[in-house]
Amino acid sequence: MKTLQVELGENGDRSYPIFIGQNLLEQPKLVEPYVEGSQVLIVSNETVAPLYLDKVKKAFSAYQVETVILPDGEKYKNLNELNAIYDALLTAKFDRTCTLVALGGGVVGDMTGFAAATYQRGVNFIQIPTTLLAQVDSSVGGKTGVNHPKGKNMIGAFHQPRCVIADSNTLNTLEDNQLSAGIAEVIKYGLIRDMDFTQWLEQNMHNLLERDPEALSYAIEVSCRCKADIVAADEKEGGVRALLNLGHTFGHAIETSAGYGNWLHGEAVATGMLMAADLSMRLGKLTQHDVERVDNILDMAMLPTRAPHHMDYDHFLELMAVDKKVRAGKINFVLFNKLGDAMVTNDFDHGLLKETIEAHRAIDGQ
């Protein structure tokens, strides 16, 4: 087992560990130090619960345990479904010393974290992510929330977990497209600040897709270390943390337009990363070879790289205007000074942005 630390707060008083390894779900001694009170609510979904809920309940057998099983899918990440968690907490008379446990992917983690942030103005919670995307990205850093029909993740709060338990065994039950979606976020870390890691990914992509335990463990560890370092430096995204949004301005627009769940988050981010590389090239920061390198690694990971055909420039612009990254009416993009060196900017030529969007729309009918 590997243990990383997210360093937060004065004197590290809000710091928490990320545990990475195999067979971690059944280890009560691992979670006990991070449980407050005697009441535990485990939140999962219809896909994950049959696979892992019983194991996790045993790890919390010393406590009063209640469960909530949410429907599975991004389209259910909304305020209406969030009420199921509040209803369970209130029905069981959970007090403000309770602990919520998120057992699932990014949707479960974001919704459970937001419920924990808002129930009785904030209670304890633990992340047990079961998808690669959640293990390397959404479970770390304290971003919680739900979607609105007009914008993704527009309702939420920063609320850090007490610990993150990433059991790589859970990745064996992932569907192939879910694994690839998680690899998109792994690729992101290399592109924004670590080209040695990018080269390792290019050389080991087959092993990741084949779910080689050593390759997955290494990719999770490097990704989480990168995320932990950035979050420690900028918890609430006032500066360097914004680099983690590479591909997300384009990607969130794709998700919103397609209808939540029709594109996986990582799939939309992958397309957005290639569009960011293309725009960077048009701004004179990258070469055509650089863009082709980004395209190739995404293709190796079996990820889409073209936006839906119906999404023209005006449609993208309308959706990107409703985004958390907009400041003073200006859209902020994460682009590249060079591969491995990302930047945040709102200084770009809209004519070049239009060229990028038109160049990366799927052929009509695809």
N, C-alpha and C positions, 0 to 999 in steps of 0.2 A: 504494500500500500504506500502511495505517495501522499504527503500532506503539504499543501500550500497554505499560505496565510494572506488574507486580505487585510491590510493594515489600515485601520480607520480610527478616528477619534483621538483626542488628546491622550497621550500615554498608551495608545492602543486599546482604549476602553471599549471600543465598538468593533474591534477586530474579530474575525472569525475564520475558521479553517475550511478548506476544501479537501475532502478525502477522495482519493482516486484509486480504484483498484477493483479486484474481483471479489465476489461473494460478500459484499458489504451490507446487504439488506438485512441479513439475519444476525447482526451483531448489536445486541442491546447496549453493551458497554460503550459502543461508539456514540450512540445518540443520547444516552442518559445525562451527560453533563450539560446538554443544550436544551433540555426540557424544563420549562417553568411550570410550577403548579402541579396539579394532579389530573388535569383534564386535557385530553389530546383529541383533536379533530383531524382525521386523515381525509384529504380531498384527492380524489383520483377521477378517472373517466372510464367509460364503458369498455374501452380497449385494454387499458393497462390493469384495471382492477382484477380481472380474472387471472392475470398472470402473476401479479406480485403483491396484491393487497394482503393476503393471508400471511405471507412472510413478514411484511412490515408490521402488521398488527401484533405478531408475536414479539417483535422487538420492543413494542410499547405495552406489553402485557401487564406491566406493573402499574399502569395508569387507567383511568376511566377513558375508554376509547369510543368515539363515535366516528361515523364515516359519512361522506357525501360522494356520490358517484355522478359526475357530470356527463352530458353527452359529449362525444368526441368530435372535435373539429373547430377550426378557426371561426366559423360562422356562429358558434355558440359563445364566443368570447365577448359577452355584452352584459349590460347592467341587469337585464332580465334574468339571465342564468346565474349571475352573481348572487341574486337573492336566495338561491338554494343554500348557499353557504351561511348567510346570515340567519336564515330560518332554522337551520340545524343548530347553530350556536345558541340561539335564543330558546329554542325548544328544549335543549339539554341544559339550559341555565348555566352556560359557561361564563365564568367571570373573567376579569382582566388579567388574571395570572395564567390563563390557558395557553396552550401551544397548538398552532396549526401546522400541519405537515402536508406539503405539496408532493404528491406521488404521480408523476406523469411528465409530459413534455412541456413546451413553452407556454401553451395556453393554460394548462393547469397551474403551472408555477406563477404566471402573471396574475391570474385571478385569485389564487390563494394568497399571494403576497399582498394584493390590493385589499382583500377582505381583512387580512391581519393588520394592515396599515390603518384601516378605518373602523374596525370593530372596537367599540369602547375607546376610540381615539388611539388605538395602537396596541397590539399584542404580539407575543413572540411567534416566530415561525421558522420552520426548517425546510430546506429544499432537498428533495430526492428526485433528481431529474432522470428520466428513463429514455430520452432520445439524445442523439449526439449533439444536435443543435442546442438543446437545453443544457447539456453538460458543459459545453465549451463556451456558451454565451449567455442565454437568458437567465439561468439560475444564479449567475454571479453578478453582483453589482447593485442589486436592490431596486432595479426598475420594475415596477408593477403597474398593472392597469388593464383596461378593457378597450375594445374598439367602439367607434361610433360609425353609423352608416356613411358619414361624410369624411371620416378620417381614422386611420389606424393608430391605436394607442394614445388617443387624444385625451382620455380620462384616466388618470393614474396618480401615483405617488412614488417617491423614493422611500423604500422601507427595506432595510438590510436583513437578510436571514441570520440566524445564529450559527448555522453551519450548512455546508453543502456536501451531500454524499453522492458521489458519482460512481455507481457500480457498473463497470463496463460490460458485465455479463448481460445487462438488459438490452444491449445493442444487438444481441444475437436474434432477438425477436422483431427487430425493426424491418419494415418493408424497404426494399431497395431504394425507392425514391425518397423515403425519409432519411435514409443514411446519406444519400447524396446531398440532400438539403442541409444536413449538418456539416458535411464537408465544405459546403460553400462558406460557412462562417469560419471554418478552420483556414481556408485559403485566404480569407480576408486578413487574418492576423499577419500572415507572411507578407502580403502585398502592402500593408500600411507601414511595416517597420522591420521586417526580418526576411531578407531575400535568401539567406542561408536556409531558413525553414521552407521557403517557397521551393528552393531547389530540392530539398529533401522530399517535399510533397510530390514534385514532378517524378522523382525516382521511385517513390513508394506508393503511388496512387493505387496501383493494382492490389497491393497488400491491404490498404484501407478498405477497398471495395470488397475484398475477400474476407474482411473482418478479422484479420490477423490480430491477436490480442496484444502483442508487443507494439505493433504499429499504431493501433488505436490508443493504447495507453500513452505512448509518446506524444501523439497528436493532441490528445486531451490535456496532457500536462503542459506542453508548450503554450497551447491556446489559453488555458486557465492562468498560467503565469503572466502572460501578456495582459490579459484582462484584469487580473488582480493588481498588477503594477499601475495600469492606467487609472483604475478606479481609486486606488490609494492616492494618486496624485490629483484626481479631479472627480470627486464623488458625484457631484450633481451637474456634470456636463457644462461647466463654464469655460472649458478650454480644451485640453488635449483629449478628453474623453469623446469629444465629438468625432474624432477620427474613426471611432468604432462604427460610425454610420456610413462607412464606404459602401456605396451601392444602394443605400436605404432610401434616399430621396426618390430615385427612380423606382426602386422596388416597392415601396409603400404605395406609390401611385398605381403600379400594376396590380397589386393585391386589391386595392379599393375598387378599381375599375372592373376587374374580373369577377368580383364578389368573393368575400373572405372564404378561403378554403379551396377555391378552384385552382389557385397557384399556391404551393407551399411557400412559406416565408423565405426559406433558403433558395428556392428556385427563382423567386423574384429578385432577391438580393444578387444572385449570380448574374442575371441579365443586367441589373443595375451597375454592377462592378465593371462589366465590359463597356457599358455606355459611359461610365466615368472615365475609363481609360481612353475611349475614343475621343471624348470631349477634351481630355488633357492633351491628346495628340494634336487636335485641331487648334489648341491654344499654344502649341509649340513646346510642350513640356515632355512629351513622350515621342518615340519613333513608331513607325508602322510595325516594326519588329516587336516592340514592347507590347503593342496592342495584340498582335498575333500570339505572343507568349501567354497573355492573360486568357485569350480565347481558347488556346490549346489546353491549358490546365483545367479550365471549366469543362471543356469537352471531354477530357480524360475522366473527369468526375461524373460524367453522364448528366450534366446540368444544362438547362435551356439557356440560350444567349440571345434570343430575339423576343422583343415585346409583342403583344397581340397586335394584329394588323390594324384593328379599329382605333388604336391609340395614336392619333396624330399629335402634332406639336401643341395645338390649342387644348386638346384634351389632357395631355400631360401637364401643361402649365396650370390649368384649372385645378387639378388634383394636387399638384405640388404646392400650390398656394395655401392649402389647408394642411400644414405639416408643422410638427414641433420645431423643425429646424429653421422656419421662417423667422427673420428678425427685422423689425421695422419695415415690414412689407417686402423684404428682399429674400429670395430663395437662396439658402446656403447649400453648397455641394461639397462633398469630400472628393477632391481631385488629387492629382499627383504632381509633385515636383519632379520625381522620377520614381520608378518602381522601388518599393521599400521606403519611400519618403512621401507620406501623404500630407495634405494640407486642407484647411477649410477655407472656402472663399465664396463670396457673392459677386466677385468681379469677373464677369464673363460676357462674351458677345452672344446675344440672343440669336443672332443669325447662325452662329456656330452650333449653339444648342439645338436649333431646329434641324441642322444638317445631321447631327448625331442621332436625333430621334428618328428622322426619316431613314437613316442608314441602318437602323436596328429594329425596324418594324418587320414582323414576319411577312412572308409573301402571302398575298390574299388567298384565303382558303386554308391556310395552315395554322 
